Amino acid sequence: MADKEKIARQFIEAIPHSRALGMRLADMADGKATIDMPFDEKLVGDPETGVIHGGAVSALMDTCCGAAVMCHPDNLGSTATIDLRIDYMRAATPGQRIRAHAECYHVTRSVAFVRATATDEDAENPVAAATGAFTVEGAK
Amino acid sequence: MRAPRRPPEPVQVVKQRRDATLRALVDGVPYIQFLGIEFERRGDELTGILPFDQKLIGNPLLPAIHGGVTAAFLEVTSIITLSWTYLWKDVESGAIDAEGLAKGGMPRLPKTIDISTDYLRSGLPRDAYARARIVRSGRRYASVHVEAWQDNRDRLFAQATGHFLMPERRE
């Protein structure tokens, strides 16, 4: 079991795009994951306000949800996104890191249903929320 | 007696104004530059292009484009198409100052309320294309459907529906 988690962790940390965005895996176990993404000027979506682009938050949410599925005890292999919906609740404060937390709230033999939230340094007021369905590789 | 009709503008003047407006919209956004997204224009029709790059990979074993990159590409294509459509009338009438736009007088961009992405097949390590269709655009809200494909236009690898808050008109 510990081995599976280690492999999943290495897999997440090796994703080229996640590395390009500077993502850091804070926690990953039992179908839950937390990932941080530091603020960077290159992620800005609105030059007038300096607010980070929604797409960068999507990438963080997708990675975090995938990490949660990969470390769920019922999933024996990798995973792929079937669908992901993101609600943007407020603009992230420029200069602050974004933290995503994802958790599998239901897992069947073939599908994992995942919920996630993203917050900046004001942890009480989420920046975005996501729900998604991901593929599961169960025992044959 | 009819009033004399204004002669049509020379084609290069019209094209210059359209292209300058599009460039101002796209070049001003750091995240669009980071992903390397470009736009091609045929009349008023825009196609988003995402040239493949190693840093876009999400699954190195397959390899496949990161799902977050796909979502971002669809969202960027929606926002640029919405802004472009919203500016089109002013571009055509000549009311828009393309030079001013390039110097930082960028119009406010629509804000994403929500976006829901369907992943239909894995994104291959090659260029991707996307086109957005504005399903409905009111004064404050807009609903956009966007499709992305790679080698074959008929084999979509992702699609999305998003809702956007439109900027208030500047006088």
Boltz contact constraints between the chains, C-beta under 6 A:
constraints:
  - contact:
      token1: [A, 15]
      token2: [B, 58]
      max_distance: 6.0
  - contact:
      token1: [A, 16]
      token2: [B, 54]
      max_distance: 6.0
  - contact:
      token1: [A, 16]
      token2: [B, 55]
      max_distance: 6.0
  - contact:
      token1: [A, 16]
      token2: [B, 57]
      max_distance: 6.0
  - contact:
      token1: [A, 17]
      token2: [B, 56]
      max_distance: 6.0
  - contact:
      token1: [A, 17]
      token2: [B, 57]
      max_distance: 6.0
  - contact:
      token1: [A, 17]
      token2: [B, 58]
      max_distance: 6.0
  - contact:
      token1: [A, 17]
      token2: [B, 66]
      max_distance: 6.0
  - contact:
      token1: [A, 17]
      token2: [B, 69]
      max_distance: 6.0
  - contact:
      token1: [A, 20]
      token2: [B, 55]
      max_distance: 6.0
  - contact:
      token1: [A, 42]
      token2: [B, 30]
      max_distance: 6.0
  - contact:
      token1: [A, 42]
      token2: [B, 34]
      max_distance: 6.0
  - contact:
      token1: [A, 43]
      token2: [B, 31]
      max_distance: 6.0
  - contact:
      token1: [A, 44]
      token2: [B, 30]
      max_distance: 6.0
  - contact:
      token1: [A, 45]
      token2: [B, 31]
      max_distance: 6.0
  - contact:
      token1: [A, 46]
      token2: [B, 109]
      max_distance: 6.0
  - contact:
      token1: [A, 47]
      token2: [B, 28]
      max_distance: 6.0
  - contact:
      token1: [A, 53]
      token2: [B, 31]
      max_distance: 6.0
  - contact:
      token1: [A, 54]
      token2: [B, 75]
      max_distance: 6.0
  - contact:
      token1: [A, 54]
      token2: [B, 112]
      max_distance: 6.0
  - contact:
      token1: [A, 55]
      token2: [B, 72]
      max_distance: 6.0
  - contact:
      token1: [A, 55]
      token2: [B, 75]
      max_distance: 6.0
  - contact:
      token1: [A, 58]
      token2: [B, 68]
      max_distance: 6.0
  - contact:
      token1: [A, 58]
      token2: [B, 71]
      max_distance: 6.0
  - contact:
      token1: [A, 58]
      token2: [B, 72]
      max_distance: 6.0
  - contact:
      token1: [A, 59]
      token2: [B, 68]
      max_distance: 6.0
  - contact:
      token1: [A, 62]
      token2: [B, 67]
      max_distance: 6.0
  - contact:
      token1: [A, 62]
      token2: [B, 68]
      max_distance: 6.0
  - contact:
      token1: [A, 81]
      token2: [B, 67]
      max_distance: 6.0
  - contact:
      token1: [A, 81]
      token2: [B, 119]
      max_distance: 6.0
  - contact:
      token1: [A, 83]
      token2: [B, 118]
      max_distance: 6.0
  - contact:
      token1: [A, 84]
      token2: [B, 117]
      max_distance: 6.0
  - contact:
      token1: [A, 85]
      token2: [B, 116]
      max_distance: 6.0
  - contact:
      token1: [A, 86]
      token2: [B, 115]
      max_distance: 6.0
  - contact:
      token1: [A, 87]
      token2: [B, 114]
      max_distance: 6.0
  - contact:
      token1: [A, 88]
      token2: [B, 112]
      max_distance: 6.0
